[in-house]
Amino acid sequence: MEKHWIKLFATPNPIEAEIIKQMLEAHEVPAVIINKQDSSYRFGQIELYVHQSNESLARELLADSDYRANEEG
C-alpha cells in the first residue's frame, strides 16, 4: 500500500466495512478496504484505510456513527 494511509477501522464483517467505506466516501473521504480474512475459514479482519490527510475527518465521522466499538487507535 502507498505511504501515508492510516488504518481507521477493522472488522470481521465485510458488509460492515463496506457500509463504513460508503459513508466516508459520501462525505468525500476516499477509503480503501483490504481483506485480510482467510478465504476458506473466514477468520481474520477486513481493514479500512484512509489517507492521513483525511484522518481527522474520518475519525469524526466514525465517532458519529454506530461503529465506535471497532474503531482502531
PLY file of the C-alpha trace (Angstrom):
ply
format ascii 1.0
element vertex 73
property float x
property float y
property float z
element edge 72
property int vertex1
property int vertex2
end_header
0.00 0.00 0.00
1.19 3.52 -0.68
2.65 5.61 2.11
0.58 7.84 4.36
-2.51 5.63 4.62
-3.82 5.01 8.14
-5.82 2.01 9.34
-9.04 3.53 10.64
-11.22 0.51 11.27
-11.07 -3.29 11.39
-13.90 -5.81 11.49
-14.53 -9.45 10.61
-17.74 -8.39 8.82
-17.25 -7.42 5.14
-20.68 -5.77 4.93
-19.93 -3.55 7.92
-16.63 -2.48 6.32
-18.37 -1.64 3.05
-21.08 0.40 4.82
-18.43 2.47 6.59
-16.48 2.92 3.36
-19.61 4.16 1.59
-20.40 6.55 4.47
-16.88 8.00 4.30
-16.99 8.36 0.53
-20.39 10.08 0.78
-18.53 12.72 2.81
-15.77 12.89 0.18
-13.25 10.91 2.23
-11.60 8.30 -0.03
-11.26 4.94 1.68
-9.70 1.59 0.79
-10.69 -1.83 2.09
-8.09 -4.57 2.45
-9.47 -8.03 3.10
-7.09 -9.98 5.36
-9.53 -12.80 6.02
-8.67 -16.37 5.24
-10.77 -17.27 2.20
-11.57 -20.80 3.37
-12.37 -20.32 7.04
-13.38 -16.64 7.23
-11.22 -15.74 10.21
-9.17 -12.56 10.28
-10.01 -8.94 9.75
-11.11 -6.65 6.99
-9.27 -3.36 7.35
-10.36 0.06 6.18
-7.73 2.70 5.44
-7.89 6.45 4.81
-5.18 8.86 3.73
-3.55 10.59 6.70
-4.70 13.98 5.38
-8.31 12.81 5.91
-7.77 11.01 9.20
-9.29 13.65 11.50
-12.48 14.00 9.47
-12.77 10.23 9.06
-12.42 9.65 12.82
-15.08 12.31 13.48
-17.46 10.66 11.04
-16.76 7.25 12.52
-17.31 8.55 16.06
-20.68 9.95 14.99
-21.68 6.60 13.52
-22.72 3.41 15.32
-19.32 1.71 14.83
-17.28 3.14 17.71
-16.74 -0.29 19.26
-14.50 -1.46 16.39
-12.56 1.76 15.92
-8.79 1.41 15.66
-6.27 3.54 17.50
0 1
1 2
2 3
3 4
4 5
5 6
6 7
7 8
8 9
9 10
10 11
11 12
12 13
13 14
14 15
15 16
16 17
17 18
18 19
19 20
20 21
21 22
22 23
23 24
24 25
25 26
26 27
27 28
28 29
29 30
30 31
31 32
32 33
33 34
34 35
35 36
36 37
37 38
38 39
39 40
40 41
41 42
42 43
43 44
44 45
45 46
46 47
47 48
48 49
49 50
50 51
51 52
52 53
53 54
54 55
55 56
56 57
57 58
58 59
59 60
60 61
61 62
62 63
63 64
64 65
65 66
66 67
67 68
68 69
69 70
70 71
71 72
